[in-house]
Amino acid sequence: MSRRLLWPVLALVALLLVNVFVTPSFLSLRMQDGHLFGSLVDILRNGAPTLLIALGMTLVIATRGIDLSVGAVAAIAGAVTCTHIAAGGDPFSGMAIALALCALMGLWNGFLVSVVGVQPIIATLVLMTAGRGIAMLITEGQIITVDNPAYRQIGAGFLVLPIAILISVAALVGVALVTRRTALGLLIESVGVNPEASRLAGVRSRTIIWTVYVFVALCSGVAGLMISSNVSAADANNAGLWIEMDAILAVVIGGTSLAGGRYSLTGTLLGALIIQTLTTTVYTIGVPPEVTLVFKAVVVLAVCLLQAPALSRALAPRRKVVLP
């Protein structure tokens, strides 16, 4: 795994160097009114929702699954909370209702995958499509704006560092402790390697699959709260749009196998940082908007190819065999 993380680390360093070359003050930090500001802080704050969703996606992919509905779930969470606040409700109760609804959607995805036996990409594609419609129904097709200082703290608040960064880091540390300091991580990997063999060995594979889908839905809900809180509005049509692709790319760049059974939380962190730094680099170097997605695709493809086992073997120095 350490070898697989080499190329993501080099890619991240290269992107940072490009930004430093274009903007020499890129790495500078400053403290103002007790808040830490700088381009690096902006990257971490803007990448916090992607990192949060990518954490849950890592565990789902480790079970040989996928979740395409995370962007729609994020949009629903923001829509529910902002609509509740706009109607005069308390922001904390609105967030609780939103996260409870997200958990139910995770249970639904887990039910389709683990009980009904629907392929994960199809099961979550249903909610990916329907979820946007649900969010539009909640907001009645309008952009719901709110003015609530308490709610704004989630996406735009500071405790020296932005609160969004602290939430994502806390989630990363929590997931790492739970999955690497207990047997849960091993059970998740065993289900990803062979769910039937795990079941015969006494592992409750259905429960584990259900758990990871609920977890990624909750991560998506919190990410949706961050996104809507940051702009003090719920845009059901655009909130979290294509964030599922960024999350999946972050997981893959980080070395987690799409075939299941092996995952890396450190790699996911690197992948999320690469995705957000790449987005920042696109704007820094002035890449035209019409080719932005193509530019990102080329960079991501290059990193993934460098990680590919076949290319790694081809680039590795060959040892000379000395015959006696």
Disulfide bonds with the S-S distance in Angstrom:
none
